[in-house]
Amino acid sequence: MPEKNDLEKLRKAFDEWSKSVEKKLAKRPERKPTFINTSGIPIERVYSPLNVEWLDYLSDLGFPGDYPFTRGVQPTMYRGRLWTMRQYAGFASAEESNRRYKFLLDQGQTGLSVAFDLPTQIGYDSDHEMALGEVGKVGVAIDSLEDMEALFRDIPLDKVSTSMTINAPAAILLAMYIAVAEQQGVPQEKLRGTIQNDILKEYSSRGTYIFPPKPSMRIVTDIIAYCSEKVPNWNTISISGYHIREAGSTAVQEVAFTLANGIAYVRAALDAGLHVDAFAPRLSFFFNAHLDFFEEIAKFRAARRLWARIMKQRFGAKDPRSMMIRFHTQTAGCTLTAQQPQNNIVRVAFEALAAVLGGTQSLHTNSMDEALCLPSEQAVQVALRTQQIVGHEIGVTETVDPMGGSYYVEELTRQICERAEDYIKRIDEMGGAPAAIEKGFIQKEIQDSAYAYQREIEKKERIVVGVNSYQVEEEKPTNLLRVDPAVRVSQVEKLKKLKAERDNSKVKETLESLRQAAEGKDNLMFPIIDAVKAYATLGEICDTLRAVFGEYKGVAAFGS
């Protein structure tokens, strides 16, 4: 940092420069009267050492791989190895999704990311009336272990890392994955991957919940406890800011609400008798990469700093790995436009670059056609190539945290950190994230931000190229990838055949054991694994738990 005398000299020079600029602005004003980012943080005309007088290098930044991890969780970051390149994929049947996975692995993808259809996400089999019109639409339909076997056929689970975006029935899908690995001869301790398992954000932002919060939190902690002992290399939860941002939050709210949820999960695990350093190293996070380039970079750095301090100061973690935010990033689906979809390639490239400059451990790049349909193979390939170009061609991976020391980025990092802390304090005063969700506070904050953002677009205060400016006449798109409704017919036939051929007395026995465990306090992962191996369906397992736990009915947040 500059010496005090140097700062005084700089301050005087800056004042003189500002006066001269103001005179020029009288003749030629700036484009806008004020410049404010998506979180409401005013953007200065220029940043200098005067903006970072507060900065204490070792306590605020540190070195990469050292507390507070602002500059990255690994000392060499991408000089050691690049981030895991994933493409979120899954549609129609397990067999079709399996073919897409093999295509992506052949193209150089280094990890799988599984999308499940809506019935699977909310615990219904494909033959349930609630599944009508939704089977295989937004992801792959998984009704039983038989489907999971087909999904990963000829894909060695000891060689790939798999992320599964699943929440309310996360324990069931993890149990199926463990069972498939066992069939392949792969022990649980060799499995690497992540289940999202973040139920709190479902209540505030996404809606694929099944059970009320209390039993849902029990299932989360049962998974954490089971994996801490049996599946030590598995990330037991991916605490998600992605969906909070997709629902309309600002960058500051994304950090604040995500970390507040993380605090609730840590507290629940501690209350269940687990030691913080036994489970915290396997917590992971999932963030959105939105369009405000520098704000996003600063957001990732702020989240790392804030979480490290929370884990060390609030929870007394001793293991440095317990203080690290390791996170997956996905480019922002909400920024994709159906108009001029090729523009989405550019949007995604900048969002991906922000994620890399922000220090992500894993990345999914959205496909240009996702605002119109399920992504085509060509669009997926372009999205993956975007990551590969960022990784290999443009030089941003050669040094760790190349944005570190930028006056602008460091000041933005501080402001995001402090504003997120203010939100977390308010949530603490309400009794924590679950209580804040029950009161509708988090939902209301997100709704207000989403409304404000949309109003800016409608009033052309925020330009979206091809949507509210620079429009062109376009032909209606053709050859869009659609899921054949016959997928449901096929899934229903498979279910009928499965139920006719399996040992139904064994299924009944395992489901009864699960019911008894749910009524008691035993870890639910063990009876769920037994039921899955007996080929009990996802719907049957969820119905057993519904009978004990009940179902949650969401309440919208309105009012001031």
C-alpha positions as CSV (number, residue, x, y, z in Angstrom):
1,M,0.0,0.0,0.0
2,P,1.3,3.6,-0.7
3,E,2.7,5.6,2.2
4,K,0.5,8.2,3.9
5,N,2.3,11.1,2.3
6,D,1.9,9.4,-1.1
7,L,-1.8,9.1,-0.5
8,E,-2.2,12.7,0.4
9,K,-0.4,13.7,-2.7
10,L,-2.6,11.4,-4.7
11,R,-5.8,12.7,-3.1
12,K,-4.8,16.3,-4.0
13,A,-4.1,15.3,-7.6
14,F,-7.3,13.4,-7.8
15,D,-9.3,16.4,-6.6
16,E,-7.7,18.6,-9.2
17,W,-8.4,16.0,-11.9
18,S,-12.0,15.6,-10.8
19,K,-12.6,19.4,-11.1
20,S,-11.2,19.5,-14.6
21,V,-13.4,16.5,-15.6
22,E,-16.5,18.2,-14.2
23,K,-15.8,21.3,-16.4
24,K,-15.6,19.1,-19.5
25,L,-18.8,17.3,-18.5
26,A,-20.7,20.6,-18.7
27,K,-20.2,20.5,-22.4
28,R,-20.3,16.7,-23.0
29,P,-22.1,14.8,-20.2
30,E,-21.6,11.1,-19.5
31,R,-24.0,8.5,-21.0
32,K,-26.0,8.2,-17.7
33,P,-26.5,10.5,-14.7
34,T,-25.5,7.6,-12.3
35,F,-23.8,4.2,-12.8
36,I,-25.0,1.5,-10.5
37,N,-24.5,-2.3,-10.8
38,T,-27.2,-4.9,-10.3
39,S,-26.7,-5.0,-6.5
40,G,-27.2,-1.3,-6.2
41,I,-23.6,-0.5,-5.6
42,P,-22.6,2.9,-7.1
43,I,-19.8,2.6,-9.7
44,E,-17.1,5.3,-9.4
45,R,-15.7,7.0,-12.5
46,V,-12.3,5.7,-11.7
47,Y,-10.7,3.7,-9.0
48,S,-7.3,4.3,-7.5
49,P,-5.3,3.5,-4.3
50,L,-7.6,5.9,-2.5
51,N,-10.4,3.3,-2.9
52,V,-8.4,0.6,-1.2
53,E,-6.9,2.3,1.8
54,W,-8.8,-0.2,3.9
55,L,-7.0,-3.1,2.4
56,D,-4.8,-5.3,4.7
57,Y,-3.3,-7.7,2.3
58,L,-2.8,-10.7,4.6
59,S,-6.1,-10.5,6.5
60,D,-8.3,-9.4,3.5
61,L,-6.6,-11.3,0.6
62,G,-3.9,-13.7,1.7
63,F,-2.1,-15.9,-0.7
64,P,-3.9,-18.4,-2.9
65,G,-4.7,-21.6,-0.9
66,D,-4.4,-19.7,2.4
67,Y,-7.0,-18.1,4.7
68,P,-9.2,-16.3,3.9
69,F,-9.0,-17.8,0.4
70,T,-10.0,-14.6,-1.4
71,R,-7.5,-15.3,-4.1
72,G,-8.4,-19.0,-4.6
73,V,-8.7,-22.3,-2.7
74,Q,-5.6,-23.8,-4.3
75,P,-2.1,-22.4,-4.3
76,T,-1.5,-22.9,-8.0
77,M,-5.1,-22.9,-9.2
78,Y,-5.3,-23.6,-13.0
79,R,-1.5,-23.8,-13.3
80,G,-2.0,-27.2,-11.7
81,R,-5.0,-28.4,-13.5
82,L,-8.0,-26.7,-15.2
83,W,-11.5,-26.7,-13.6
84,T,-13.8,-29.7,-14.2
85,M,-15.7,-29.1,-17.4
86,R,-19.3,-30.3,-17.1
87,Q,-22.3,-29.9,-19.4
88,Y,-25.6,-30.3,-17.6
89,A,-27.4,-33.0,-19.6
90,G,-30.3,-35.4,-19.4
91,F,-33.5,-35.8,-21.3
92,A,-36.1,-38.3,-22.3
93,S,-35.0,-41.8,-21.3
94,A,-32.0,-43.1,-19.5
95,E,-30.8,-44.8,-22.7
96,E,-30.9,-41.5,-24.7
97,S,-29.2,-39.6,-22.0
98,N,-26.5,-42.3,-21.8
99,R,-25.7,-41.7,-25.5
100,R,-25.4,-37.9,-24.9
101,Y,-23.1,-38.5,-21.9
102,K,-20.8,-40.7,-24.1
103,F,-20.8,-38.0,-26.8
104,L,-19.8,-35.3,-24.3
105,L,-17.0,-37.5,-22.8
106,D,-15.7,-38.1,-26.3
107,Q,-15.7,-34.3,-26.9
108,G,-13.4,-33.8,-23.9
109,Q,-15.8,-33.2,-21.1
110,T,-14.2,-34.2,-17.8
111,G,-17.3,-34.7,-15.6
112,L,-20.9,-35.6,-15.9
113,S,-23.8,-33.4,-14.7
114,V,-27.2,-35.1,-14.6
115,A,-30.5,-33.3,-15.2
116,F,-33.6,-35.1,-13.9
117,D,-37.1,-34.6,-15.2
118,L,-39.7,-32.8,-13.0
119,P,-41.6,-35.9,-11.8
120,T,-38.3,-37.4,-10.6
121,Q,-37.4,-34.1,-8.8
122,I,-40.7,-34.1,-6.9
123,G,-40.8,-37.8,-6.1
124,Y,-43.3,-39.3,-8.6
125,D,-42.9,-42.2,-10.9
126,S,-43.6,-41.8,-14.6
127,D,-46.9,-43.6,-14.4
128,H,-48.3,-41.2,-11.8
129,E,-51.1,-38.8,-12.9
130,M,-48.9,-35.8,-11.8
131,A,-46.3,-36.9,-14.3
132,L,-48.5,-36.4,-17.3
133,G,-46.9,-34.2,-19.9
134,E,-43.6,-33.9,-18.0
135,V,-41.8,-37.2,-18.4
136,G,-38.3,-36.7,-19.8
137,K,-39.0,-33.1,-20.6
138,V,-36.5,-31.1,-18.5
139,G,-34.2,-34.0,-17.7
140,V,-34.0,-37.7,-17.7
141,A,-36.8,-39.9,-16.2
142,I,-35.5,-42.1,-13.3
143,D,-38.1,-44.4,-11.8
144,S,-35.9,-47.2,-10.4
145,L,-32.4,-48.6,-10.1
146,E,-33.1,-50.2,-13.5
147,D,-33.1,-46.7,-15.1
148,M,-30.0,-45.7,-13.2
149,E,-28.2,-48.8,-14.5
150,A,-29.1,-47.8,-18.1
151,L,-28.1,-44.1,-17.5
152,F,-24.5,-45.1,-16.6
153,R,-24.1,-48.2,-18.7
154,D,-20.5,-48.6,-19.9
155,I,-19.4,-45.4,-18.0
156,P,-16.9,-46.4,-15.3
157,L,-17.9,-44.6,-12.1
158,D,-14.4,-44.8,-10.6
159,K,-13.1,-42.8,-13.6
160,V,-15.7,-39.9,-13.8
161,S,-17.0,-37.3,-11.4
162,T,-20.8,-37.0,-11.4
163,S,-22.9,-34.1,-10.3
164,M,-26.6,-34.7,-9.8
165,T,-29.0,-31.8,-9.6
166,I,-31.5,-33.3,-7.2
167,N,-32.8,-32.1,-3.9
168,A,-35.9,-33.5,-2.2
169,P,-35.3,-37.1,-3.3
170,A,-31.4,-36.7,-3.3
171,A,-30.9,-39.6,-0.8
172,I,-32.7,-42.0,-3.3
173,L,-30.7,-40.9,-6.3
174,L,-27.5,-41.2,-4.4
175,A,-28.5,-44.6,-3.2
176,M,-29.1,-45.7,-6.8
177,Y,-25.7,-44.3,-7.8
178,I,-24.0,-46.3,-5.0
179,A,-25.9,-49.4,-6.1
180,V,-24.8,-49.0,-9.7
181,A,-21.2,-48.5,-8.6
182,E,-21.4,-51.7,-6.5
183,Q,-22.6,-53.6,-9.6
184,Q,-19.5,-52.3,-11.4
185,G,-17.3,-53.4,-8.6
186,V,-16.5,-49.8,-7.6
187,P,-16.4,-49.3,-3.8
188,Q,-18.2,-46.3,-2.3
189,E,-14.9,-44.7,-1.1
190,K,-13.8,-44.3,-4.7
191,L,-16.9,-42.4,-5.9
192,R,-16.4,-38.7,-6.7
193,G,-19.2,-36.2,-7.3
194,T,-21.9,-34.1,-5.8
195,I,-25.6,-34.2,-5.1
196,Q,-27.2,-30.8,-4.8
197,N,-29.3,-31.8,-1.7
198,D,-30.0,-28.1,-1.0
199,I,-33.6,-28.1,0.1
200,L,-33.7,-24.7,1.7
201,K,-33.4,-22.8,-1.6
202,E,-36.3,-24.9,-3.0
203,Y,-38.6,-23.3,-0.5
204,S,-37.5,-19.8,-1.4
205,S,-36.5,-20.0,-5.1
206,R,-37.3,-23.1,-7.0
207,G,-40.2,-25.1,-5.7
208,T,-39.2,-28.8,-6.1
209,Y,-39.7,-29.7,-2.5
210,I,-41.7,-32.7,-1.2
211,F,-41.6,-32.8,2.6
212,P,-41.8,-30.0,5.2
213,P,-38.6,-28.3,6.3
214,K,-37.9,-30.2,9.5
215,P,-37.9,-33.7,8.1
216,S,-36.2,-32.4,4.9
217,M,-33.3,-31.1,7.0
218,R,-33.1,-34.5,8.7
219,I,-32.7,-36.2,5.4
220,V,-29.9,-33.7,4.5
221,T,-28.0,-34.4,7.7
222,D,-28.5,-38.1,7.3
223,I,-26.8,-37.9,3.9
224,I,-24.0,-35.8,5.3
225,A,-23.5,-38.3,8.2
226,Y,-23.6,-41.4,5.9
227,C,-21.2,-40.0,3.4
228,S,-18.7,-38.7,6.0
229,E,-18.2,-42.3,7.0
230,K,-19.0,-44.3,3.8
231,V,-18.4,-42.1,0.8
232,P,-15.6,-39.7,1.9
233,N,-14.8,-38.2,-1.5
234,W,-18.4,-37.3,-2.2
235,N,-19.7,-33.7,-1.9
236,T,-22.7,-34.2,0.2
237,I,-24.4,-30.9,-0.6
238,S,-24.1,-28.2,-3.2
239,I,-25.4,-25.1,-1.5
240,S,-26.9,-23.3,-4.4
241,G,-27.0,-19.6,-5.1
242,Y,-27.6,-20.4,-8.8
243,H,-31.4,-20.8,-8.5
244,I,-31.6,-17.9,-6.1
245,R,-30.1,-15.7,-8.8
246,E,-32.2,-17.3,-11.5
247,A,-35.3,-16.4,-9.5
248,G,-34.2,-12.7,-9.7
249,S,-31.8,-11.9,-6.8
250,T,-28.9,-9.5,-7.0
251,A,-25.3,-10.7,-6.7
252,V,-25.2,-9.5,-3.1
253,Q,-28.4,-11.4,-2.3
254,E,-27.1,-14.5,-4.0
255,V,-24.0,-14.5,-1.7
256,A,-26.0,-13.7,1.4
257,F,-28.9,-16.1,1.0
258,T,-26.6,-18.9,-0.1
259,L,-24.2,-18.5,2.9
260,A,-27.2,-18.1,5.3
261,N,-28.5,-21.5,4.0
262,G,-25.0,-22.9,4.4
263,I,-24.9,-21.7,8.1
264,A,-28.3,-23.5,8.6
265,Y,-26.9,-26.8,7.2
266,V,-23.7,-26.6,9.4
267,R,-25.8,-25.8,12.4
268,A,-28.1,-28.8,11.7
269,A,-25.2,-31.1,11.2
270,L,-23.6,-29.9,14.5
271,D,-27.0,-30.4,16.3
272,A,-27.1,-34.0,14.9
273,G,-23.8,-34.6,16.7
274,L,-21.3,-34.3,13.9
275,H,-17.9,-32.6,14.4
276,V,-17.5,-29.6,12.1
277,D,-14.2,-30.7,10.6
278,A,-15.6,-34.2,10.0
279,F,-18.2,-32.9,7.4
280,A,-17.4,-29.3,6.4
281,P,-14.6,-30.2,4.0
282,R,-17.2,-32.0,1.8
283,L,-19.6,-29.1,1.6
284,S,-19.6,-27.5,-1.8
285,F,-21.4,-24.5,-3.4
286,F,-23.0,-23.7,-6.7
287,F,-23.1,-20.2,-8.1
288,N,-24.5,-18.3,-11.1
289,A,-22.2,-16.5,-13.5
290,H,-24.3,-13.5,-14.6
291,L,-23.6,-10.7,-17.1
292,D,-22.0,-7.9,-15.0
293,F,-18.4,-9.1,-15.6
294,F,-16.5,-7.4,-12.7
295,E,-19.4,-7.7,-10.2
296,E,-19.4,-11.5,-10.8
297,I,-15.6,-11.8,-10.3
298,A,-15.8,-9.8,-7.1
299,K,-18.9,-11.9,-6.0
300,F,-16.9,-15.1,-6.1
301,R,-14.0,-13.6,-4.2
302,A,-16.3,-12.1,-1.6
303,A,-18.1,-15.4,-1.1
304,R,-14.8,-17.2,-0.4
305,R,-13.6,-14.5,2.1
306,L,-16.9,-14.4,3.9
307,W,-17.4,-18.2,4.2
308,A,-13.8,-18.6,5.5
309,R,-14.5,-16.1,8.3
310,I,-17.9,-17.7,9.1
311,M,-16.5,-21.1,9.5
312,K,-13.4,-20.0,11.5
313,Q,-15.0,-17.4,13.7
314,R,-18.6,-18.7,14.1
315,F,-18.1,-22.5,14.1
316,G,-14.5,-22.8,15.3
317,A,-13.3,-24.9,12.3
318,K,-9.6,-25.8,12.5
319,D,-9.1,-27.7,9.2
320,P,-8.4,-25.2,6.4
321,R,-10.5,-27.4,4.1
322,S,-13.6,-26.6,6.3
323,M,-13.1,-22.9,5.6
324,M,-12.8,-23.2,1.8
325,I,-15.7,-22.5,-0.6
326,R,-15.2,-25.0,-3.4
327,F,-17.9,-24.2,-6.0
328,H,-19.4,-25.2,-9.3
329,T,-20.6,-22.4,-11.6
330,Q,-23.2,-22.4,-14.3
331,T,-23.6,-19.5,-16.7
332,A,-26.9,-17.7,-16.3
333,G,-29.9,-19.3,-18.0
334,C,-31.9,-16.2,-17.3
335,T,-29.7,-14.1,-19.5
336,L,-30.3,-16.3,-22.6
337,T,-32.6,-14.8,-25.2
338,A,-34.8,-16.6,-27.7
339,Q,-34.2,-13.6,-30.0
340,Q,-31.0,-13.8,-32.0
341,P,-29.9,-16.9,-30.1
342,Q,-26.4,-16.8,-31.5
343,N,-25.8,-13.7,-29.3
344,N,-26.0,-16.2,-26.4
345,I,-22.6,-17.6,-27.4
346,V,-21.0,-14.2,-26.6
347,R,-23.0,-13.9,-23.4
348,V,-22.0,-17.3,-22.2
349,A,-18.3,-16.8,-23.1
350,F,-18.1,-13.6,-21.0
351,E,-19.9,-15.3,-18.1
352,A,-17.6,-18.3,-18.3
353,L,-14.6,-16.0,-18.3
354,A,-15.9,-14.3,-15.2
355,A,-16.3,-17.7,-13.5
356,V,-12.7,-18.6,-14.3
357,L,-11.3,-15.3,-13.2
358,G,-13.4,-15.7,-10.1
359,G,-11.7,-19.1,-9.3
360,T,-14.4,-21.7,-10.0
361,Q,-13.6,-25.4,-9.5
362,S,-16.1,-26.7,-12.0
363,L,-18.1,-25.0,-14.8
364,H,-21.1,-25.6,-17.0
365,T,-21.6,-23.4,-20.0
366,N,-25.2,-23.0,-21.3
367,S,-26.0,-23.7,-24.9
368,M,-27.1,-21.0,-27.3
369,D,-30.5,-22.6,-28.0
370,E,-31.6,-23.3,-24.5
371,A,-34.1,-20.4,-24.5
372,L,-35.9,-22.2,-27.3
373,C,-35.5,-25.9,-26.6
374,L,-33.4,-28.7,-25.1
375,P,-29.8,-28.1,-26.4
376,S,-28.8,-29.7,-29.7
377,E,-25.5,-31.6,-29.9
378,Q,-24.0,-28.8,-32.0
379,A,-25.0,-26.2,-29.5
380,V,-23.6,-28.3,-26.6
381,Q,-20.4,-28.7,-28.5
382,V,-20.0,-25.0,-29.0
383,A,-20.7,-24.4,-25.3
384,L,-18.0,-27.0,-24.3
385,R,-15.5,-25.5,-26.8
386,T,-16.1,-22.1,-25.1
387,Q,-14.7,-23.6,-21.9
388,Q,-11.8,-25.2,-23.7
389,I,-10.9,-22.0,-25.5
390,V,-10.9,-20.1,-22.2
391,G,-8.8,-22.8,-20.6
392,H,-6.2,-23.2,-23.3
393,E,-6.0,-20.3,-25.7
394,I,-6.5,-16.9,-24.0
395,G,-3.8,-16.9,-21.2
396,V,-6.1,-16.3,-18.2
397,T,-5.1,-19.6,-16.5
398,E,-1.3,-18.8,-16.5
399,T,-1.3,-17.0,-13.2
400,V,-3.4,-17.2,-10.1
401,D,-6.2,-14.6,-9.5
402,P,-5.0,-12.2,-12.3
403,M,-7.7,-9.7,-11.2
404,G,-6.3,-9.5,-7.7
405,G,-5.0,-6.0,-6.9
406,S,-7.4,-4.3,-9.3
407,Y,-8.6,-1.2,-7.4
408,Y,-12.1,-1.7,-8.8
409,V,-12.3,-5.4,-8.2
410,E,-10.9,-5.2,-4.6
411,E,-13.4,-2.4,-3.7
412,L,-16.3,-4.3,-5.2
413,T,-15.2,-7.4,-3.3
414,R,-15.3,-5.5,-0.1
415,Q,-18.7,-3.9,-0.7
416,I,-20.3,-7.2,-1.7
417,C,-18.8,-8.9,1.3
418,E,-20.1,-6.2,3.7
419,R,-23.5,-5.9,2.1
420,A,-23.9,-9.7,2.3
421,E,-22.9,-9.7,5.9
422,D,-25.6,-7.1,6.7
423,Y,-28.2,-9.5,5.1
424,I,-26.8,-12.4,7.1
425,K,-27.1,-10.4,10.4
426,R,-30.8,-9.7,9.6
427,I,-31.4,-13.4,8.9
428,D,-29.6,-14.3,12.1
429,E,-31.9,-11.9,14.0
430,M,-34.9,-13.8,12.6
431,G,-33.6,-17.1,13.8
432,G,-31.7,-18.3,10.8
433,A,-32.5,-19.1,7.1
434,P,-35.3,-21.6,7.8
435,A,-37.1,-19.0,9.9
436,A,-36.5,-16.2,7.4
437,I,-38.0,-18.4,4.7
438,E,-41.0,-19.3,6.8
439,K,-41.6,-15.5,7.3
440,G,-41.3,-14.9,3.6
441,F,-38.4,-12.5,4.0
442,I,-36.0,-14.1,1.5
443,Q,-38.8,-14.7,-1.1
444,K,-39.9,-11.1,-0.8
445,E,-36.3,-9.7,-1.3
446,I,-35.8,-11.9,-4.4
447,Q,-39.2,-10.9,-5.8
448,D,-38.5,-7.2,-5.3
449,S,-35.1,-7.5,-7.0
450,A,-36.6,-9.5,-9.9
451,Y,-39.3,-6.9,-10.4
452,A,-36.8,-4.0,-10.4
453,Y,-34.5,-5.7,-12.9
454,Q,-37.4,-6.4,-15.3
455,R,-38.7,-2.8,-15.0
456,E,-35.2,-1.6,-16.0
457,I,-35.4,-3.7,-19.2
458,E,-38.9,-2.5,-20.0
459,K,-37.9,1.1,-19.5
460,K,-34.7,0.6,-21.6
461,E,-32.6,1.6,-18.6
462,R,-30.9,-1.8,-19.1
463,I,-30.2,-2.8,-22.7
464,V,-30.7,-6.4,-23.8
465,V,-29.3,-6.7,-27.3
466,G,-32.0,-8.2,-29.6
467,V,-34.8,-7.9,-27.1
468,N,-35.3,-4.2,-26.3
469,S,-32.7,-2.8,-28.7
470,Y,-31.0,-3.8,-32.0
471,Q,-34.0,-6.0,-32.9
472,V,-34.1,-7.7,-36.4
473,E,-36.8,-9.6,-38.2
474,E,-36.2,-13.3,-37.6
475,E,-37.6,-16.5,-39.1
476,K,-39.3,-18.9,-36.8
477,P,-36.7,-21.4,-35.6
478,T,-37.0,-25.0,-36.9
479,N,-35.5,-28.4,-36.2
480,L,-35.7,-27.8,-32.4
481,L,-35.0,-30.8,-30.2
482,R,-38.2,-32.0,-28.6
483,V,-38.9,-34.9,-26.3
484,D,-41.2,-37.5,-27.9
485,P,-44.4,-38.0,-25.7
486,A,-43.8,-41.8,-26.3
487,V,-41.1,-41.6,-23.7
488,R,-43.8,-41.8,-21.0
489,V,-45.4,-44.8,-22.7
490,S,-42.1,-46.6,-22.7
491,Q,-41.4,-45.7,-19.0
492,V,-44.8,-46.9,-17.9
493,E,-44.3,-50.2,-19.8
494,K,-40.9,-50.6,-18.1
495,L,-42.5,-50.0,-14.7
496,K,-45.1,-52.6,-15.3
497,K,-42.6,-55.2,-16.3
498,L,-40.3,-54.3,-13.4
499,K,-43.1,-54.7,-10.8
500,A,-44.1,-58.0,-12.3
501,E,-40.6,-59.5,-12.3
502,R,-39.0,-58.1,-9.0
503,D,-39.3,-59.8,-5.6
504,N,-42.3,-57.8,-4.3
505,S,-42.2,-59.3,-0.9
506,K,-38.6,-58.0,-0.6
507,V,-39.8,-54.6,-1.8
508,K,-42.6,-54.6,0.9
509,E,-40.1,-55.6,3.6
510,T,-37.6,-52.9,2.7
511,L,-40.3,-50.2,2.5
512,E,-41.6,-51.2,5.9
513,S,-38.0,-50.9,7.4
514,L,-37.8,-47.5,5.8
515,R,-41.2,-46.5,7.4
516,Q,-40.0,-47.6,10.8
517,A,-36.7,-45.7,10.5
518,A,-38.6,-42.5,9.4
519,E,-40.8,-42.8,12.5
520,G,-37.7,-43.2,14.6
521,K,-34.3,-41.6,14.6
522,D,-32.2,-44.0,12.6
523,N,-30.1,-42.8,9.6
524,L,-32.4,-43.1,6.6
525,M,-29.7,-43.8,4.0
526,F,-29.3,-47.4,5.1
527,P,-33.0,-48.5,4.5
528,I,-33.2,-46.3,1.4
529,I,-30.2,-48.2,-0.1
530,D,-31.8,-51.5,0.8
531,A,-35.1,-50.5,-0.9
532,V,-33.3,-49.3,-4.0
533,K,-31.4,-52.5,-4.3
534,A,-34.7,-54.4,-4.1
535,Y,-35.9,-52.3,-7.1
536,A,-38.5,-50.3,-5.1
537,T,-39.3,-47.3,-7.2
538,L,-38.6,-43.7,-6.5
539,G,-42.3,-43.0,-6.1
540,E,-42.8,-45.9,-3.7
541,I,-39.9,-44.7,-1.5
542,C,-41.2,-41.1,-1.5
543,D,-44.7,-42.2,-0.8
544,T,-43.5,-44.2,2.2
545,L,-41.8,-41.0,3.5
546,R,-44.8,-38.9,2.6
547,A,-47.0,-41.1,4.8
548,V,-44.7,-40.3,7.8
549,F,-43.5,-36.7,7.1
550,G,-46.4,-35.3,5.2
551,E,-46.1,-32.9,2.2
552,Y,-45.2,-29.2,2.3
553,K,-47.5,-26.7,0.7
554,G,-45.7,-23.5,-0.3
555,V,-46.9,-20.1,0.7
556,A,-46.2,-17.1,-1.6
557,A,-44.7,-14.0,0.0
558,F,-46.7,-10.8,-0.5
559,G,-47.0,-7.5,1.2
560,S,-44.5,-5.0,2.4
